[in-house]
Amino acid sequence: MNTKQKSKSLFVVCATLFLAGLAGASAGKGKPTMLSRVRTIDDPELGELVRVALENLPEAKRMAEAASRLSYRSEDYRKAKEAEATARLRTVRLVTEAYMHIKLLDSQIEQSEAKLASSNLPDALTRELILAKAELEYQRATKLAELREIMNIIPRHALGRKPLKDLNGWLRLEIVGDSVLVFTCAKPFTEVEYGRRHVFVKLMSRQEATNYALDYVLKREHHPVRVDIMRNIDGMKFSEELEKEIVRRVKSEKLELDAEVHLSEDLQASHWEDIYVLRGKMGFNYITKPHYDGPRRTGTELHVREPMDVEALGKAIRLVGGPGRLPRKFIIKYDQQSKTLASQAEGTIKDIANKHGVEKLVEVTLEEIDSEETN
């Protein structure tokens, strides 16, 4: 080889080595450093798990409460802040460990299934693979349960209670003897009874209520759906039958994850209410005032407290504002001079009951009393 050829060969080798060095440098430059890997979770699924876990962190909620009532310079505030920071770091680690363990188990189970699917396996090996797969599935289920606990998540399960924010339908049935008061709840839902907005559907027979409940539960626009069943002592047997029928239908339609059914252990009681019509005035309460004959006190007089007219009485009588109000008995106690007004009050209450179709659950009686008591 002459000198010119040697020089050319040397140039090619050097150029190759130089380009290889550049490629190596580029590859090293593109590879993430350990610090960047520690600082960043680039697995979207793991990142979502960590996000939800940190949102559900009890220490973060306690920290928010502490911030609302403590000075940021106080020792208690500092301790709460440190506890939150420690819990966040620990949660990230535990979620990551559980996630990677579950991913490993998923892969091992897939490999076991692939081996079992292959033909010509000896019976002994097949049995071993089946047992090994069962053990792996057990480990995965246990690890998933551990991950739920770390993330403070109660999973969806058959007929299990769901967060109110997730519900799209809420039906409440109140069984009173042979009749059923049917209500739906209006959004936004709340667990606080007095803050809950009820929409009265109607008073139904047992069969009519059963059909209505099943139809309501099966409608997709109501899913996830909740059904509450309340009852008085006369409706105990039917309430249990109704619960079983709704649950049976839910299971047959494979809607266990979209429905929950609750039968109340408490028994609703009958209610009665006194209305006083005295000295031409009407109200729900009375007060006593001394009665004088000249300078001498001879007894006491009954007077209506916070009197109202018939229209105001009609607005105050809310028979179907929600469960727990019926059956109901009104006792109108009146004196002789107020008999006409007492009859008007009776008519108002009966008209309201008839308007809502619940007259069979409302009783109104008139009772004449003496508004003066003598010594």
C-alpha positions as CSV (number, residue, x, y, z in Angstrom):
1,M,0.0,0.0,0.0
2,N,1.5,3.4,-1.0
3,T,1.7,6.4,1.2
4,K,-1.4,8.1,-0.4
5,Q,-3.5,5.0,0.2
6,K,-2.3,4.7,3.8
7,S,-3.2,8.4,4.5
8,K,-6.7,7.8,3.0
9,S,-7.3,4.7,5.1
10,L,-6.1,6.6,8.3
11,F,-8.6,9.4,7.5
12,V,-11.5,7.0,7.1
13,V,-10.7,5.4,10.5
14,C,-10.4,8.7,12.3
15,A,-13.6,10.0,10.8
16,T,-15.4,6.8,11.8
17,L,-14.1,7.1,15.4
18,F,-15.0,10.7,15.6
19,L,-18.6,10.1,14.3
20,A,-18.9,7.2,16.8
21,G,-17.8,9.5,19.6
22,L,-20.4,12.0,18.6
23,A,-23.1,9.4,18.5
24,G,-22.1,8.1,21.9
25,A,-22.1,11.6,23.3
26,S,-25.6,12.3,21.8
27,A,-26.9,9.0,23.3
28,G,-25.4,9.9,26.7
29,K,-26.9,13.4,26.5
30,G,-30.4,12.0,25.6
31,K,-30.4,9.5,28.5
32,P,-32.2,10.8,31.6
33,T,-30.1,11.3,34.6
34,M,-30.8,9.6,37.9
35,L,-31.8,12.9,39.5
36,S,-34.4,13.6,36.7
37,R,-35.7,10.1,37.1
38,V,-36.2,10.6,40.8
39,R,-37.9,14.0,40.2
40,T,-40.3,12.8,37.5
41,I,-42.8,10.0,37.1
42,D,-43.1,9.5,33.4
43,D,-45.4,6.5,33.6
44,P,-48.9,8.1,33.1
45,E,-50.7,5.3,35.0
46,L,-48.4,5.5,38.0
47,G,-48.6,9.3,37.9
48,E,-52.4,9.1,38.1
49,L,-52.3,6.8,41.0
50,V,-50.0,9.1,42.9
51,R,-52.1,12.1,42.2
52,V,-55.3,10.4,43.5
53,A,-53.5,9.1,46.6
54,L,-52.1,12.5,47.5
55,E,-55.6,14.1,47.0
56,N,-57.1,11.5,49.4
57,L,-54.3,11.9,52.0
58,P,-55.8,12.3,55.5
59,E,-52.8,14.3,56.7
60,A,-53.5,16.9,53.9
61,K,-57.1,17.3,55.2
62,R,-55.9,17.7,58.7
63,M,-53.4,20.2,57.5
64,A,-56.1,22.2,55.8
65,E,-58.1,22.2,59.1
66,A,-55.1,23.3,61.0
67,A,-54.4,26.2,58.5
68,S,-58.0,27.4,59.1
69,R,-57.7,27.6,62.9
70,L,-53.9,28.0,63.7
71,S,-51.3,30.7,63.2
72,Y,-48.7,29.6,60.6
73,R,-46.1,30.5,63.2
74,S,-47.5,28.1,65.9
75,E,-45.9,24.9,66.9
76,D,-49.0,22.9,66.2
77,Y,-49.1,24.3,62.6
78,R,-45.5,23.4,62.1
79,K,-46.1,19.8,63.3
80,A,-49.1,19.4,61.0
81,K,-47.1,20.7,58.1
82,E,-44.2,18.3,58.8
83,A,-46.7,15.4,59.2
84,E,-48.2,16.2,55.8
85,A,-44.8,16.4,54.1
86,T,-43.7,13.0,55.6
87,A,-47.0,11.4,54.7
88,R,-46.8,12.6,51.1
89,L,-43.3,11.2,50.7
90,R,-44.2,7.9,52.2
91,T,-47.4,7.7,50.1
92,V,-45.4,8.2,46.9
93,R,-43.0,5.4,47.8
94,L,-45.8,3.0,48.9
95,V,-47.9,3.6,45.8
96,T,-44.8,3.1,43.5
97,E,-43.8,-0.1,45.2
98,A,-47.4,-1.5,45.1
99,Y,-47.8,-0.5,41.5
100,M,-44.6,-2.1,40.3
101,H,-45.3,-5.3,42.3
102,I,-48.8,-5.5,40.7
103,K,-47.3,-5.0,37.2
104,L,-44.8,-7.8,37.9
105,L,-47.6,-10.1,39.0
106,D,-49.6,-9.2,35.9
107,S,-46.7,-10.2,33.7
108,Q,-46.2,-13.5,35.6
109,I,-49.8,-14.4,35.4
110,E,-49.8,-13.7,31.6
111,Q,-46.9,-16.0,31.2
112,S,-48.6,-18.7,33.2
113,E,-51.7,-18.4,31.1
114,A,-49.6,-18.5,27.9
115,K,-47.9,-21.7,29.1
116,L,-51.2,-23.3,30.1
117,A,-52.6,-22.5,26.6
118,S,-49.8,-24.4,24.9
119,S,-50.5,-28.0,23.9
120,N,-48.9,-31.2,25.0
121,L,-48.2,-30.3,28.6
122,P,-47.7,-33.1,31.0
123,D,-50.6,-33.4,33.5
124,A,-48.2,-32.9,36.4
125,L,-46.8,-29.7,34.9
126,T,-50.3,-28.4,34.1
127,R,-51.4,-28.9,37.8
128,E,-48.3,-27.1,38.9
129,L,-48.9,-24.2,36.6
130,I,-52.6,-23.9,37.7
131,L,-51.5,-23.8,41.4
132,A,-48.8,-21.3,40.6
133,K,-51.2,-19.1,38.7
134,A,-53.7,-19.2,41.6
135,E,-50.9,-18.2,44.0
136,L,-50.0,-15.2,41.8
137,E,-53.6,-14.1,41.5
138,Y,-53.9,-14.3,45.3
139,Q,-50.8,-12.1,45.7
140,R,-52.1,-9.6,43.1
141,A,-55.5,-9.3,44.9
142,T,-53.7,-8.8,48.2
143,K,-51.5,-6.1,46.7
144,L,-54.4,-4.4,45.1
145,A,-56.2,-4.3,48.5
146,E,-53.0,-2.8,50.0
147,L,-52.9,-0.2,47.3
148,R,-56.5,0.8,48.0
149,E,-55.7,1.2,51.6
150,I,-52.7,3.4,50.8
151,M,-54.8,5.5,48.4
152,N,-57.8,5.7,50.8
153,I,-60.1,4.2,48.1
154,I,-63.2,2.0,48.7
155,P,-63.7,0.2,45.4
156,R,-67.0,-0.2,43.6
157,H,-68.6,-3.4,44.7
158,A,-71.9,-5.2,44.3
159,L,-74.7,-3.1,45.8
160,G,-72.1,-1.1,47.7
161,R,-72.7,2.5,48.9
162,K,-71.5,5.1,46.4
163,P,-70.5,8.8,47.0
164,L,-73.5,11.1,46.6
165,K,-71.6,13.1,44.0
166,D,-71.6,10.0,41.7
167,L,-75.3,9.3,42.0
168,N,-77.7,10.2,39.1
169,G,-80.9,8.9,40.8
170,W,-82.2,8.6,44.3
171,L,-85.5,6.9,45.1
172,R,-87.1,6.9,48.6
173,L,-90.0,4.7,49.4
174,E,-91.9,5.0,52.7
175,I,-94.2,2.0,53.4
176,V,-97.2,2.9,55.5
177,G,-99.4,-0.2,56.0
178,D,-100.8,-1.1,52.6
179,S,-99.7,2.1,50.9
180,V,-96.3,3.4,49.8
181,L,-95.3,7.1,49.7
182,V,-92.9,7.5,46.8
183,F,-90.3,10.3,46.6
184,T,-87.3,11.1,44.5
185,C,-84.5,13.3,45.6
186,A,-83.4,16.4,43.6
187,K,-79.8,17.3,43.0
188,P,-77.5,18.4,44.7
189,F,-77.8,15.4,47.0
190,T,-76.9,15.6,50.6
191,E,-76.8,13.2,53.5
192,V,-78.3,15.8,55.8
193,E,-82.0,15.0,56.1
194,Y,-83.3,18.5,56.6
195,G,-81.2,19.9,53.7
196,R,-82.4,17.2,51.3
197,R,-84.9,18.3,48.6
198,H,-87.6,15.7,48.0
199,V,-90.0,15.5,45.1
200,F,-93.3,13.7,45.9
201,V,-94.4,11.4,43.2
202,K,-97.7,10.0,44.7
203,L,-99.2,7.6,47.2
204,M,-99.2,4.1,45.5
205,S,-100.5,0.7,46.2
206,R,-97.9,-2.0,47.0
207,Q,-97.9,-3.4,43.5
208,E,-97.8,0.0,41.8
209,A,-94.9,1.0,44.0
210,T,-93.0,-2.2,43.2
211,N,-93.4,-1.7,39.5
212,Y,-92.4,2.0,39.8
213,A,-89.3,1.1,41.8
214,L,-88.2,-1.6,39.4
215,D,-88.7,0.7,36.4
216,Y,-86.8,3.6,38.1
217,V,-83.8,1.4,39.0
218,L,-83.5,-0.1,35.5
219,K,-83.4,3.2,33.7
220,R,-79.8,3.9,32.6
221,E,-80.1,7.7,33.1
222,H,-80.5,7.0,36.8
223,H,-77.3,5.1,37.1
224,P,-75.6,5.0,39.6
225,V,-78.9,4.8,41.5
226,R,-79.8,4.5,45.2
227,V,-83.0,3.2,46.8
228,D,-84.0,3.8,50.4
229,I,-86.9,1.8,51.9
230,M,-88.5,3.1,55.1
231,R,-91.5,1.6,56.9
232,N,-93.8,1.7,59.8
233,I,-94.6,-1.4,61.9
234,D,-97.5,-2.4,59.6
235,G,-95.2,-2.3,56.6
236,M,-92.3,-4.4,57.9
237,K,-93.1,-7.6,56.1
238,F,-93.7,-5.9,52.7
239,S,-90.6,-3.7,53.1
240,E,-88.5,-6.9,53.3
241,E,-90.2,-8.4,50.3
242,L,-89.7,-5.2,48.3
243,E,-86.0,-5.1,49.1
244,K,-85.5,-8.7,48.0
245,E,-87.4,-8.1,44.8
246,I,-85.4,-5.0,43.8
247,V,-82.1,-6.7,44.7
248,R,-83.2,-9.8,42.7
249,R,-84.0,-7.7,39.7
250,V,-80.8,-5.7,39.9
251,K,-78.8,-9.0,40.0
252,S,-80.7,-10.5,37.1
253,E,-79.9,-7.4,35.0
254,K,-76.3,-7.4,36.2
255,L,-76.5,-3.9,37.6
256,E,-74.9,-4.7,41.0
257,L,-72.2,-2.1,40.4
258,D,-74.7,0.6,39.5
259,A,-77.3,0.2,42.2
260,E,-77.5,0.2,46.0
261,V,-80.6,-0.7,48.1
262,H,-81.0,0.2,51.8
263,L,-83.7,-1.0,54.1
264,S,-84.0,1.2,57.2
265,E,-83.8,-0.5,60.5
266,D,-85.8,2.3,62.1
267,L,-89.6,2.2,62.2
268,Q,-91.6,5.4,61.3
269,A,-94.1,6.5,63.9
270,S,-97.5,8.1,63.5
271,H,-97.6,11.8,64.2
272,W,-100.2,14.1,65.7
273,E,-100.3,17.9,65.9
274,D,-102.4,20.3,67.9
275,I,-103.8,23.5,66.4
276,Y,-105.4,26.1,68.7
277,V,-108.2,28.3,67.6
278,L,-109.0,30.7,70.5
279,R,-110.7,34.0,70.7
280,G,-110.9,34.2,66.9
281,K,-107.2,33.6,66.4
282,M,-105.4,30.4,65.2
283,G,-101.9,29.0,65.7
284,F,-99.8,25.9,66.7
285,N,-99.1,27.1,70.3
286,Y,-100.7,28.9,73.1
287,I,-99.8,31.0,76.1
288,T,-101.6,31.6,79.4
289,K,-102.4,35.1,80.7
290,P,-103.9,36.0,84.0
291,H,-107.6,36.8,84.1
292,Y,-108.9,39.5,86.4
293,D,-112.4,40.4,87.6
294,G,-111.7,43.9,88.6
295,P,-108.6,44.0,90.9
296,R,-109.0,40.3,91.8
297,R,-107.3,37.6,89.8
298,T,-109.9,34.9,89.1
299,G,-107.9,32.5,86.8
300,T,-106.0,32.3,83.5
301,E,-106.9,32.7,79.9
302,L,-105.5,30.7,76.9
303,H,-104.3,32.9,74.0
304,V,-102.9,31.8,70.7
305,R,-99.2,32.4,70.4
306,E,-98.0,33.7,67.0
307,P,-101.4,33.7,65.3
308,M,-101.8,33.1,61.6
309,D,-104.7,33.2,59.1
310,V,-106.1,30.3,57.1
311,E,-103.7,31.0,54.1
312,A,-100.7,30.9,56.3
313,L,-101.9,27.7,57.9
314,G,-102.1,26.1,54.5
315,K,-98.5,27.0,53.7
316,A,-97.4,25.6,57.1
317,I,-99.0,22.2,56.6
318,R,-96.4,20.3,54.6
319,L,-97.7,16.7,54.4
320,V,-95.5,15.5,51.6
321,G,-92.3,17.6,52.1
322,G,-90.4,14.3,52.6
323,P,-90.6,10.9,54.3
324,G,-91.6,10.7,58.0
325,R,-94.6,13.0,58.0
326,L,-97.4,10.6,57.5
327,P,-99.7,9.2,58.8
328,R,-100.7,12.3,60.7
329,K,-103.5,13.4,63.0
330,F,-104.5,17.0,63.5
331,I,-106.5,17.9,66.6
332,I,-108.0,21.3,66.3
333,K,-108.8,22.7,69.8
334,Y,-111.2,25.6,69.7
335,D,-113.4,27.7,72.0
336,Q,-117.0,28.4,71.4
337,Q,-116.5,31.8,69.8
338,S,-114.0,30.4,67.3
339,K,-116.0,27.4,65.9
340,T,-116.3,28.8,62.4
341,L,-112.6,29.5,62.1
342,A,-111.9,26.0,63.4
343,S,-114.1,24.6,60.6
344,Q,-112.2,26.6,58.1
345,A,-108.9,25.2,59.4
346,E,-110.3,21.7,59.2
347,G,-111.4,22.2,55.6
348,T,-107.9,23.7,54.6
349,I,-106.1,20.6,56.0
350,K,-108.5,18.2,54.2
351,D,-108.1,20.1,50.9
352,I,-104.3,19.8,51.1
353,A,-104.5,16.1,51.8
354,N,-106.9,15.6,48.9
355,K,-104.7,17.7,46.6
356,H,-101.8,15.3,47.2
357,G,-103.9,12.2,47.2
358,V,-103.0,11.3,50.8
359,E,-106.3,11.8,52.5
360,K,-106.4,8.2,53.8
361,L,-103.3,9.0,55.9
362,V,-104.6,12.2,57.3
363,E,-107.1,12.5,60.2
364,V,-108.6,15.8,61.4
365,T,-110.7,16.0,64.6
366,L,-112.3,19.0,66.3
367,E,-112.2,19.3,70.1
368,E,-114.0,22.1,71.9
369,I,-112.2,23.5,75.0
370,D,-112.8,26.2,77.5
371,S,-110.3,29.0,76.9
372,E,-110.7,30.2,80.5
373,E,-109.6,28.4,83.6
374,T,-111.0,29.6,87.0
375,N,-109.4,29.2,90.4
